[in-house]
Amino acid sequence: MTTGPGRALAVGFEGTRIPDDLVALAEQAGLGGVVLFARNCPSLEAVLALTAAARKLGPDVLILVDHEGGQVHRLPSPFTRFPPPAAVGRSGDPHLAVAVARAMARELRAAGFDSGLAPVLDCLLNPANMVIGDRAFGTAPDVVAACGVAFVEAMLSEGLVPVAKHFPGHGRTSVDSHLALPDVDATIDELERWDLVPFRAALGAGCRAVMVAHVRYRVLDPALPASLSAEVIGGLLRRRLGFSGLVLSDDLEMAAVASTWGVAGAARRFLAASGDLALVCRSAEARHEAVAAIGREIDRGALDLAPAVQRRQAARQLIDAAGPRPDVSVIGCAEHRALAEEVVQRAAE
């Protein structure tokens, strides 16, 4: 069932076990991915059980978690808690970025994950921006690009899928896209000189996945946020930047898109705009509505999921080609804890 409508979704859920309705969805409509959050992961044992169960939902299902360091850390002890990306950026040492990315990747792979939905490649260009804040490596495009490339290359070497986010940049906003749709009035020249620099560098380093922001850049598309825009995904990212890899949406339950287009409507628009994997991170009702809406688009011949499925399978092959996963003993090991301390110290110098 290569074109089952669920193949275009990566979903989250409540609780510490995979719900029966999600198992049924995977069996009946396929599934593209599973996204875990802190609410699902009270212990290492729970994480290992969930990733093992998620793997049984389909041979090419991607198992995802936000794992950026700092405030975006979803996993329990003994996982190493790394400082935020801003601390890595302040150290001024791409070699330190490589070490951190490798350590994160080893722990995630050992636990059964395929991607940590990182690195964040937003340049922090607005001091009032609280949703990105210290999640950014810094303000200067060259610093963000250097750290981003280090993360991409290190993750690829460890068999973890790097995801460059939030394209084409969330660093100019003051509005939190969880709450409302941010608007940005930057010119094309400003985007080229700042926001797009780290993304170009990461794609050049072999990054095979990009997450698109719920931000409306009026110069690119006056009507739609980047995540729903054919001008941004199909035009800027795929044609102008030549990206042929996996495109993920940010969570479609965020108010930036859900309050106007609805989760199902946003999923349909994202996929029609040349996106591949739509994230619906909590509500069972929302994911079922999204599957139904995608199914209707397939039935009327308006949507072909085969290219999206192929791009996701290519990501899966990248992971499988990296060989066996590390032993769980790497999770929270002394070497990784010492590295986290070193980042703190280097950032303070």
LODO-303819 format. One record per residue (C-alpha): z, y, x; residue number from 1; residue in three letters. Coordinates in nm, 2 decimals, always signed. Last residue first. Example, Ala and Ser with C-alpha at 12.3 -4.5 7.8 and 13.67 -1.06 7.14 Angstrom:
SITE       up    north     east   gugu   marba
SITE    +0.71    -0.11    +1.37      2     Ser
SITE    +0.78    -0.45    +1.23      1     Ala
END
This chain:
SITE       up    north     east   gugu   marba
SITE    +2.84    +3.19    +3.49    349     Glu
SITE    +2.94    +3.11    +3.13    348     Ala
SITE    +2.62    +2.91    +3.05    347     Ala
SITE    +2.67    +2.70    +3.36    346     Arg
SITE    +3.03    +2.60    +3.26    345     Gln
SITE    +2.94    +2.50    +2.90    344     Val
SITE    +2.63    +2.31    +3.03    343     Val
SITE    +2.85    +2.13    +3.28    342     Glu
SITE    +3.09    +2.02    +3.01    341     Glu
SITE    +2.81    +1.86    +2.81    340     Ala
SITE    +2.69    +1.69    +3.13    339     Leu
SITE    +3.04    +1.55    +3.19    338     Ala
SITE    +3.04    +1.41    +2.84    337     Arg
SITE    +2.70    +1.25    +2.90    336     His
SITE    +2.81    +1.08    +3.22    335     Glu
SITE    +3.13    +0.96    +3.07    334     Ala
SITE    +2.95    +0.77    +2.79    333     Cys
SITE    +2.95    +0.92    +2.44    332     Gly
SITE    +2.68    +0.68    +2.32    331     Ile
SITE    +2.55    +0.50    +2.63    330     Val
SITE    +2.74    +0.18    +2.53    329     Ser
SITE    +2.51    +0.15    +2.23    328     Val
SITE    +2.26    -0.03    +2.46    327     Asp
SITE    +1.93    +0.16    +2.51    326     Pro
SITE    +1.64    +0.08    +2.28    325     Arg
SITE    +1.37    -0.16    +2.39    324     Pro
SITE    +1.03    -0.03    +2.50    323     Gly
SITE    +0.88    +0.32    +2.49    322     Ala
SITE    +0.56    +0.18    +2.32    321     Ala
SITE    +0.76    +0.14    +2.00    320     Asp
SITE    +0.84    +0.51    +1.98    319     Ile
SITE    +0.49    +0.62    +2.04    318     Leu
SITE    +0.37    +0.36    +1.79    317     Gln
SITE    +0.59    +0.52    +1.52    316     Arg
SITE    +0.45    +0.86    +1.59    315     Ala
SITE    +0.09    +0.71    +1.55    314     Ala
SITE    +0.21    +0.56    +1.23    313     Gln
SITE    +0.31    +0.90    +1.10    312     Arg
SITE    -0.04    +1.03    +1.19    311     Arg
SITE    -0.20    +0.74    +1.01    310     Gln
SITE    +0.01    +0.79    +0.70    309     Val
SITE    -0.09    +1.15    +0.68    308     Ala
SITE    -0.46    +1.07    +0.73    307     Pro
SITE    -0.44    +0.80    +0.45    306     Ala
SITE    -0.26    +1.03    +0.20    305     Leu
SITE    -0.57    +1.14    +0.01    304     Asp
SITE    -0.50    +1.40    -0.25    303     Leu
SITE    -0.70    +1.55    -0.53    302     Ala
SITE    -0.85    +1.22    -0.65    301     Gly
SITE    -0.69    +1.23    -1.00    300     Arg
SITE    -0.47    +0.93    -0.92    299     Asp
SITE    -0.36    +1.07    -0.58    298     Ile
SITE    -0.25    +1.40    -0.73    297     Glu
SITE    -0.06    +1.21    -1.01    296     Arg
SITE    +0.11    +1.00    -0.75    295     Gly
SITE    +0.22    +1.31    -0.56    294     Ile
SITE    +0.38    +1.45    -0.87    293     Ala
SITE    +0.56    +1.12    -0.95    292     Ala
SITE    +0.69    +1.08    -0.60    291     Val
SITE    +0.82    +1.44    -0.61    290     Ala
SITE    +0.99    +1.39    -0.94    289     Glu
SITE    +1.16    +1.07    -0.79    288     His
SITE    +1.27    +1.27    -0.49    287     Arg
SITE    +1.41    +1.55    -0.70    286     Ala
SITE    +1.61    +1.32    -0.92    285     Glu
SITE    +1.76    +1.14    -0.62    284     Ala
SITE    +1.87    +1.47    -0.48    283     Ser
SITE    +1.97    +1.50    -0.11    282     Arg
SITE    +1.71    +1.57    +0.16    281     Cys
SITE    +1.36    +1.59    +0.02    280     Val
SITE    +1.15    +1.62    +0.33    279     Leu
SITE    +0.77    +1.62    +0.29    278     Ala
SITE    +0.58    +1.43    +0.56    277     Leu
SITE    +0.21    +1.49    +0.63    276     Asp
SITE    +0.11    +1.85    +0.57    275     Gly
SITE    -0.25    +1.94    +0.53    274     Ser
SITE    -0.21    +2.23    +0.27    273     Ala
SITE    -0.25    +1.97    -0.01    272     Ala
SITE    +0.06    +1.79    +0.13    271     Leu
SITE    +0.27    +2.11    +0.13    270     Phe
SITE    +0.14    +2.21    -0.22    269     Arg
SITE    +0.24    +1.88    -0.37    268     Arg
SITE    +0.58    +1.88    -0.21    267     Ala
SITE    +0.64    +2.23    -0.33    266     Ala
SITE    +0.55    +2.14    -0.68    265     Gly
SITE    +0.78    +1.84    -0.67    264     Ala
SITE    +1.07    +2.05    -0.53    263     Val
SITE    +1.02    +2.34    -0.77    262     Gly
SITE    +0.77    +2.62    -0.70    261     Trp
SITE    +0.99    +2.93    -0.72    260     Thr
SITE    +1.35    +2.82    -0.68    259     Ser
SITE    +1.26    +2.51    -0.47    258     Ala
SITE    +1.07    +2.71    -0.21    257     Val
SITE    +1.32    +2.94    -0.04    256     Ala
SITE    +1.60    +2.77    -0.24    255     Ala
SITE    +1.60    +2.47    +0.00    254     Met
SITE    +1.53    +2.14    -0.18    253     Glu
SITE    +1.20    +2.12    +0.01    252     Leu
SITE    +1.39    +2.04    +0.33    251     Asp
SITE    +1.16    +2.18    +0.61    250     Asp
SITE    +0.82    +2.03    +0.60    249     Ser
SITE    +0.68    +1.79    +0.85    248     Leu
SITE    +0.35    +1.79    +1.03    247     Val
SITE    +0.25    +1.49    +1.24    246     Leu
SITE    -0.01    +1.53    +1.51    245     Gly
SITE    -0.37    +1.67    +1.52    244     Ser
SITE    -0.28    +2.02    +1.65    243     Phe
SITE    -0.59    +2.22    +1.76    242     Gly
SITE    -0.40    +2.55    +1.78    241     Leu
SITE    -0.67    +2.73    +1.57    240     Arg
SITE    -0.76    +2.44    +1.35    239     Arg
SITE    -0.44    +2.24    +1.29    238     Arg
SITE    -0.17    +2.50    +1.33    237     Leu
SITE    -0.34    +2.83    +1.22    236     Leu
SITE    -0.58    +2.70    +0.95    235     Gly
SITE    -0.45    +2.37    +0.81    234     Gly
SITE    -0.08    +2.45    +0.84    233     Ile
SITE    -0.08    +2.83    +0.82    232     Val
SITE    -0.38    +2.91    +0.60    231     Glu
SITE    -0.32    +2.59    +0.39    230     Ala
SITE    +0.02    +2.74    +0.31    229     Ser
SITE    +0.31    +2.55    +0.16    228     Leu
SITE    +0.54    +2.54    +0.46    227     Ser
SITE    +0.42    +2.88    +0.59    226     Ala
SITE    +0.55    +3.05    +0.27    225     Pro
SITE    +0.28    +3.14    +0.02    224     Leu
SITE    +0.14    +3.47    -0.12    223     Ala
SITE    +0.05    +3.71    +0.16    222     Pro
SITE    -0.07    +3.43    +0.39    221     Asp
SITE    -0.11    +3.49    +0.76    220     Leu
SITE    -0.03    +3.86    +0.78    219     Val
SITE    +0.23    +3.82    +0.51    218     Arg
SITE    +0.43    +3.56    +0.71    217     Tyr
SITE    +0.63    +3.39    +0.44    216     Arg
SITE    +0.91    +3.17    +0.58    215     Val
SITE    +1.00    +2.82    +0.46    214     His
SITE    +0.92    +2.70    +0.82    213     Ala
SITE    +0.70    +2.42    +0.93    212     Val
SITE    +0.82    +2.12    +1.13    211     Met
SITE    +0.59    +2.00    +1.41    210     Val
SITE    +0.53    +1.66    +1.56    209     Ala
SITE    +0.33    +1.52    +1.85    208     Arg
SITE    +0.46    +1.73    +2.14    207     Cys
SITE    +0.23    +1.66    +2.43    206     Gly
SITE    +0.32    +1.94    +2.68    205     Ala
SITE    +0.04    +2.16    +2.54    204     Gly
SITE    +0.20    +2.13    +2.20    203     Leu
SITE    +0.53    +2.25    +2.35    202     Ala
SITE    +0.36    +2.55    +2.53    201     Ala
SITE    +0.17    +2.66    +2.22    200     Arg
SITE    +0.49    +2.64    +2.02    199     Phe
SITE    +0.69    +2.84    +2.27    198     Pro
SITE    +0.43    +3.12    +2.27    197     Val
SITE    +0.38    +3.14    +1.89    196     Leu
SITE    +0.67    +3.37    +1.82    195     Asp
SITE    +0.62    +3.62    +2.09    194     Trp
SITE    +0.29    +3.76    +2.22    193     Arg
SITE    +0.08    +3.57    +1.95    192     Glu
SITE    +0.31    +3.66    +1.67    191     Leu
SITE    +0.32    +4.03    +1.77    190     Glu
SITE    -0.06    +4.04    +1.80    189     Asp
SITE    -0.10    +3.88    +1.45    188     Ile
SITE    +0.13    +4.15    +1.31    187     Thr
SITE    +0.48    +4.10    +1.20    186     Ala
SITE    +0.57    +4.16    +0.83    185     Asp
SITE    +0.81    +3.87    +0.78    184     Val
SITE    +0.94    +3.77    +0.44    183     Asp
SITE    +1.23    +3.53    +0.39    182     Pro
SITE    +1.24    +3.31    +0.08    181     Leu
SITE    +1.60    +3.27    -0.06    180     Ala
SITE    +1.92    +3.07    -0.01    179     Leu
SITE    +1.84    +2.79    +0.23    178     His
SITE    +1.58    +3.02    +0.38    177     Ser
SITE    +1.86    +3.24    +0.51    176     Asp
SITE    +1.73    +3.60    +0.50    175     Val
SITE    +1.74    +3.81    +0.82    174     Ser
SITE    +1.42    +3.67    +0.96    173     Thr
SITE    +1.25    +3.74    +1.29    172     Arg
SITE    +1.36    +3.41    +1.46    171     Gly
SITE    +1.21    +3.17    +1.20    170     His
SITE    +0.88    +3.10    +1.39    169     Gly
SITE    +0.53    +2.96    +1.32    168     Pro
SITE    +0.66    +2.69    +1.29    167     Phe
SITE    +1.03    +2.60    +1.27    166     His
SITE    +1.05    +2.38    +1.47    165     Lys
SITE    +0.89    +2.15    +1.73    164     Ala
SITE    +0.98    +1.79    +1.65    163     Val
SITE    +1.03    +1.56    +1.95    162     Pro
SITE    +0.98    +1.19    +1.87    161     Val
SITE    +1.22    +0.98    +2.08    160     Leu
SITE    +1.08    +0.72    +2.33    159     Gly
SITE    +1.28    +0.83    +2.63    158     Glu
SITE    +0.99    +0.99    +2.82    157     Ser
SITE    +0.88    +1.16    +2.50    156     Leu
SITE    +1.23    +1.31    +2.47    155     Met
SITE    +1.22    +1.44    +2.83    154     Ala
SITE    +0.88    +1.59    +2.79    153     Glu
SITE    +0.96    +1.77    +2.46    152     Val
SITE    +1.30    +1.89    +2.58    151     Phe
SITE    +1.17    +2.04    +2.90    150     Ala
SITE    +0.87    +2.20    +2.72    149     Val
SITE    +1.12    +2.36    +2.48    148     Gly
SITE    +1.34    +2.49    +2.76    147     Cys
SITE    +1.04    +2.65    +2.93    146     Ala
SITE    +0.90    +2.78    +2.60    145     Ala
SITE    +1.23    +2.94    +2.49    144     Val
SITE    +1.27    +3.11    +2.83    143     Val
SITE    +0.91    +3.23    +2.83    142     Asp
SITE    +0.93    +3.36    +2.47    141     Pro
SITE    +1.24    +3.57    +2.55    140     Ala
SITE    +1.50    +3.57    +2.28    139     Thr
SITE    +1.70    +3.26    +2.36    138     Gly
SITE    +1.73    +2.88    +2.33    137     Phe
SITE    +1.76    +2.92    +1.96    136     Ala
SITE    +2.03    +2.74    +1.76    135     Arg
SITE    +2.26    +3.01    +1.88    134     Asp
SITE    +2.15    +3.23    +1.58    133     Gly
SITE    +1.90    +3.05    +1.36    132     Ile
SITE    +2.05    +3.09    +1.01    131     Val
SITE    +2.24    +3.41    +1.12    130     Met
SITE    +1.94    +3.64    +1.20    129     Asn
SITE    +2.09    +3.99    +1.21    128     Ala
SITE    +2.01    +4.01    +1.59    127     Pro
SITE    +1.64    +3.97    +1.50    126     Asn
SITE    +1.41    +3.83    +1.77    125     Leu
SITE    +1.58    +3.49    +1.83    124     Leu
SITE    +1.27    +3.31    +1.95    123     Cys
SITE    +1.23    +3.00    +1.74    122     Asp
SITE    +1.14    +2.68    +1.93    121     Leu
SITE    +1.42    +2.46    +1.79    120     Val
SITE    +1.38    +2.12    +1.97    119     Pro
SITE    +1.45    +1.91    +1.77    118     Ala
SITE    +1.43    +1.69    +1.46    117     Leu
SITE    +1.65    +1.43    +1.63    116     Gly
SITE    +1.38    +1.16    +1.60    115     Ser
SITE    +1.34    +0.78    +1.59    114     Asp
SITE    +1.71    +0.69    +1.53    113     Phe
SITE    +1.85    +0.34    +1.58    112     Gly
SITE    +2.19    +0.43    +1.74    111     Ala
SITE    +2.07    +0.35    +2.09    110     Ala
SITE    +1.77    +0.58    +2.02    109     Arg
SITE    +2.00    +0.87    +1.93    108     Leu
SITE    +2.22    +0.82    +2.23    107     Glu
SITE    +1.93    +0.79    +2.47    106     Arg
SITE    +1.75    +1.10    +2.32    105     Ala
SITE    +2.06    +1.32    +2.34    104     Met
SITE    +2.11    +1.22    +2.71    103     Ala
SITE    +1.74    +1.28    +2.79    102     Arg
SITE    +1.74    +1.62    +2.61    101     Ala
SITE    +2.05    +1.73    +2.80    100     Val
SITE    +1.91    +1.62    +3.14     99     Ala
SITE    +1.58    +1.79    +3.07     98     Val
SITE    +1.75    +2.11    +2.96     97     Ala
SITE    +1.95    +2.10    +3.28     96     Leu
SITE    +1.63    +2.08    +3.48     95     His
SITE    +1.50    +2.38    +3.28     94     Pro
SITE    +1.77    +2.59    +3.44     93     Asp
SITE    +1.83    +2.94    +3.32     92     Gly
SITE    +2.19    +2.85    +3.21     91     Ser
SITE    +2.16    +3.09    +2.93     90     Arg
SITE    +1.89    +2.87    +2.76     89     Gly
SITE    +2.12    +2.56    +2.76     88     Val
SITE    +2.40    +2.77    +2.61     87     Ala
SITE    +2.16    +2.90    +2.35     86     Ala
SITE    +2.06    +2.54    +2.26     85     Pro
SITE    +2.42    +2.49    +2.13     84     Pro
SITE    +2.67    +2.29    +2.33     83     Pro
SITE    +2.65    +1.91    +2.33     82     Phe
SITE    +2.87    +1.69    +2.12     81     Arg
SITE    +2.85    +1.34    +2.27     80     Thr
SITE    +2.85    +1.07    +2.00     79     Phe
SITE    +3.19    +0.89    +2.00     78     Pro
SITE    +3.27    +1.04    +1.75     77     Ser
SITE    +3.07    +1.12    +1.44     76     Pro
SITE    +2.71    +1.24    +1.40     75     Leu
SITE    +2.57    +1.55    +1.22     74     Arg
SITE    +2.55    +1.81    +1.50     73     His
SITE    +2.38    +2.13    +1.41     72     Val
SITE    +2.66    +2.38    +1.50     71     Gln
SITE    +2.62    +2.31    +1.87     70     Gly
SITE    +2.36    +2.05    +1.97     69     Gly
SITE    +2.02    +2.01    +1.81     68     Glu
SITE    +2.06    +1.67    +1.64     67     His
SITE    +1.92    +1.69    +1.28     66     Asp
SITE    +1.87    +1.32    +1.19     65     Val
SITE    +1.56    +1.11    +1.13     64     Leu
SITE    +1.47    +0.74    +1.08     63     Ile
SITE    +1.09    +0.71    +1.05     62     Leu
SITE    +0.96    +0.43    +0.83     61     Val
SITE    +0.68    +0.23    +1.00     60     Asp
SITE    +0.78    -0.13    +0.92     59     Pro
SITE    +0.93    -0.05    +0.58     58     Gly
SITE    +1.27    -0.03    +0.41     57     Leu
SITE    +1.42    -0.28    +0.66     56     Lys
SITE    +1.45    +0.00    +0.92     55     Arg
SITE    +1.67    +0.19    +0.68     54     Ala
SITE    +1.92    -0.09    +0.67     53     Ala
SITE    +1.95    -0.10    +1.05     52     Ala
SITE    +1.98    +0.28    +1.06     51     Thr
SITE    +2.25    +0.26    +0.79     50     Leu
SITE    +2.45    -0.01    +0.96     49     Ala
SITE    +2.44    +0.16    +1.30     48     Leu
SITE    +2.55    +0.49    +1.15     47     Val
SITE    +2.84    +0.33    +0.95     46     Ala
SITE    +2.96    +0.16    +1.26     45     Glu
SITE    +2.95    +0.49    +1.45     44     Leu
SITE    +3.17    +0.64    +1.19     43     Ser
SITE    +3.17    +0.88    +0.90     42     Pro
SITE    +2.79    +0.91    +0.89     41     Cys
SITE    +2.63    +0.96    +0.54     40     Asn
SITE    +2.80    +1.30    +0.48     39     Arg
SITE    +2.71    +1.41    +0.83     38     Ala
SITE    +2.34    +1.38    +0.75     37     Phe
SITE    +2.08    +1.11    +0.76     36     Leu
SITE    +1.71    +1.16    +0.69     35     Val
SITE    +1.50    +0.85    +0.59     34     Val
SITE    +1.12    +0.83    +0.64     33     Gly
SITE    +0.78    +0.77    +0.50     32     Gly
SITE    +0.85    +0.55    +0.20     31     Leu
SITE    +0.64    +0.31    -0.01     30     Gly
SITE    +0.58    +0.35    -0.38     29     Ala
SITE    +0.73    +0.03    -0.53     28     Gln
SITE    +0.93    -0.13    -0.25     27     Glu
SITE    +1.04    +0.21    -0.10     26     Ala
SITE    +1.14    +0.34    -0.44     25     Leu
SITE    +1.34    +0.02    -0.52     24     Ala
SITE    +1.53    +0.06    -0.19     23     Val
SITE    +1.59    +0.43    -0.29     22     Leu
SITE    +1.71    +0.33    -0.63     21     Asp
SITE    +1.95    +0.08    -0.48     20     Asp
SITE    +2.12    +0.35    -0.27     19     Pro
SITE    +2.13    +0.32    +0.11     18     Ile
SITE    +2.49    +0.31    +0.21     17     Arg
SITE    +2.73    +0.58    +0.32     16     Thr
SITE    +2.70    +0.81    +0.03     15     Gly
SITE    +2.45    +1.07    -0.10     14     Glu
SITE    +2.08    +1.06    -0.01     13     Phe
SITE    +1.82    +1.19    +0.22     12     Gly
SITE    +1.44    +1.14    +0.20     11     Val
SITE    +1.13    +1.15    +0.41     10     Ala
SITE    +0.83    +1.16    +0.18      9     Leu
SITE    +0.45    +1.11    +0.22      8     Ala
SITE    +0.47    +0.73    +0.20      7     Arg
SITE    +0.64    +0.76    -0.13      6     Gly
SITE    +0.30    +0.83    -0.29      5     Pro
SITE    +0.17    +0.48    -0.21      4     Gly
SITE    -0.15    +0.53    +0.00      3     Thr
SITE    -0.11    +0.26    +0.26      2     Thr
SITE    +0.00    +0.00    +0.00      1     Met
END
